[in-house]
Amino acid sequence: MDAWVDNPTPPQNSLIVLRGSLIKNGLIYLSGIPMRATWPEKSGASLCQVLVTYGRGICTIDVKDYPPGVFVPITITFYYQDRWYTGHTGFTPQ
């Protein structure tokens, strides 16, 4: 699994792009599988659900109302062949 954000230290009121991939046997980037990402927000948890295409799931996250300098964790899960695969990434607003 591979999970990352395009800017791990974004400024407030910006957008970041979250990307995730599930890699089979270290070689094959899987497509056509569901990806779910969750992260905390002021009002609870935020959720992005997408279908992975071209080997990558993509979500955008609005960086607002997060305290500067505090890490925001993101959990990414993929469902493949009756199993869930979980990974983590995150960002620290500036």
N, C-alpha and C positions, 0 to 999 in steps of 0.2 A: 504494500500500500504506500501511496505517496500523497501527502496533503500539505498544502502551503498557501500563503497569502502573498499577493504581489507586493505589498508594502507592510512589513511587520511593525513599523513605527509611523503610522499615518497621522496627519494633522486632524484636529477636530473638524467636523462638517465636511468630510471628504468621503469618497467611496473607495472601498477596497474590493479586490476580486479574490475569491476563494476558489481554489482548484483542488480536485481530488481524483486520484486514479487507483484502480485495483489492478495489480499486475500479477498475472498467473505465471508461475515458474520463473519469475524474474525476467521474462521476455515478452509476454503478450499483454498488452493493455486492453482490458475487457471493455466492451461496449454493450449497450442494450440492457444494462442493469440499473436498479434504483440506487441513488445516493441521497442520504439525508444528512444535513448539517444542523447543529444546534449550538447556540451561544447565549449567555445571559444578557438580558436587557433590563432597564430600570423597571419595566412593568411585568417582568417574568422572563420567560425564555423565548427566543426567536427561532424560527424554523425555516429551512429551505429544503425543498424536495425536488430533485430533478432526475431525469433519465440520462445516464451517461452516454454521450455520443463521441465518436472519434477517440475513445479511450480516456475521456476526461469529463468530469462533472464540474459545472461552473455556477457559482452563486455570487451575487454582489451584496456587500454589507455596508450600510450607512453608518459611518462613524460619528455618532452624536450622543450627547448626554453620558459619555463615559469619563470617569475621572482621569486626568492626564497622569501618565506614569504607572498606571495600574494594568497589569496583564489581563486580557480578556481571552479566556480559553474557548476553543471551538472543538467540538467533537463531531467527527465524520464517520458515518457508517454506510457500508455497502451490503446489499443482500445478493448472494450468489450461491447457487446450488444448495438451497435450504439452510444456509448459514449466514450469520451476520459477521462482518469484519469491521473492526473499529480502529480509528486512528485519531490523532490529536494535533492541533496546531493552534495558532492564536495571534493576537496583535497587542501592542501597547500604545494606546493613543498618546499623542504629544500635545 
